[in-house]
Amino acid sequence: MTVEFADRVKRLPPYLFAEIEKVIKEKKAQRVDLISLSIGDPDLPPPPFIIASFKEEVANLKNHNYSFSQGEPDFRQAVADWYKKRFHVDLSQEEVIALIGSKEGIANIARAFVNAGDRVLVPDPSYPVYTNGSTMLNDGIPVPLPLLQENGFKPDLEAVNQKKIKMMFLNYPNNPTSATVDKKFLRQAVEFARENNIILCYDNAYSEISFDGYKAPSILEVDGAIDVAVEFHSCSKTFNMTGDRIAFAVGNKQLISGLTKVKSQIDSGPPVYIQKVAAKALESYKSDEPPDFLKKTNQTYAERRDVLVDSLRSMGFKCDKPKATFYVWLNYKSDSMKFATKLLSVGVAVTPGVGFGEHGENYVRFALTQPKERIAEACKRISALFECADTQ
Ligand SMILES: Cc1ncc(COP(=O)(O)O)c(C=O)c1O
């Protein structure tokens, strides 16, 4: 038999993080003491109350049947309650859907609304799934929205040719640049989407990972957003549950129903027991302030960020301290692949910026997903490499 992949699959580039994982595995097999600051997978465990809840919910024999395509009513209510507490936004259960990770929802939303040849605005650089898993796998045409440092890594929406644009992705706090936005920008984005009849997919996966008093807004806090927007959230980063695959999308009822329609033909929702655990995790919020364990998590990331950024600065690099996400985006001003390869030679793995899009070239992304002692050791190794480098 001759096996031929579908054209849309043939067009896909290799999945960046799978490639990086391969190199990391090879290095580990060679017994290299590798410090991996490349993939955004927290090294911290979920808090004990979440593990206890898992044990209890898995042991409940009633929790092993199919779940509803849109998610369990209790879970959707917990999401709506969390939104009210965290963002002061009212949502009904109809405006909420459970996802098997937000990556899944981001990929499937285009399946519900993008026709072949429709154009989709995708930030560049960005999380690769907007371009590949979502737009390209649904025969849409990705249109890059450059995120430039001089604009605070925000797109220039006035410069966009709006013709035949069906959908647009935005993500703040941003991966990979770690940029944040205020409500003024969100209002502009909503206005742009409303004027041009564009579905606005707002990825808020990092809303809870923030420092120095910064609190990330929801796009649904903006008047009129509910007419055009769907917002994605995840328990992955907030509760250190990346492997548990539980997330949710909220927003415009029709957009949520489109996503439900697609998912009901493809999967049967996240396991009931995981939705019950995630509901408990969300209920740990008592107000718009993060619960104590999350404050501690963010404190840990802030300390790691300070170790990394202070060291990079002492090496002569210019580097901002991010207010959110667990990434540091370094402008190396030269070939990002070469820089990443050079760091790999001393056992430090980072992600070359070009993997996030053309405008990521000359940058590398550090993930703060190692203890600060390991980050300090990585900095020592980098410093030895660049002892005499004139980096600016
Ligand atoms: C910006 C962004 N969105 C979404 C995701 C997907 O997260 P998950 O599928 O674990 O919810 C990630 C994961 O790294 C991400 O960085």
The ligand as a Gaussian input file, in Angstrom:
#p B3LYP/6-31G(d) Opt

LIG

0 1
 C       -0.475000      30.428000      24.667000
 C       -0.886000      29.027000      24.937000
 N       -2.153000      28.665000      24.719000
 C       -2.578000      27.430000      24.927000
 C       -1.719000      26.448000      25.370000
 C       -2.243000      25.058000      25.534000
 O       -2.392000      24.668000      26.830000
 P       -3.276000      23.409000      27.229000
 O       -3.648000      22.693000      25.964000
 O       -2.411000      22.599000      28.105000
 O       -4.492000      23.958000      27.904000
 C       -0.384000      26.757000      25.606000
 C        0.552000      25.719000      26.051000
 O        1.721000      25.890000      26.173000
 C        0.044000      28.083000      25.386000
 O        1.307000      28.457000      25.588000

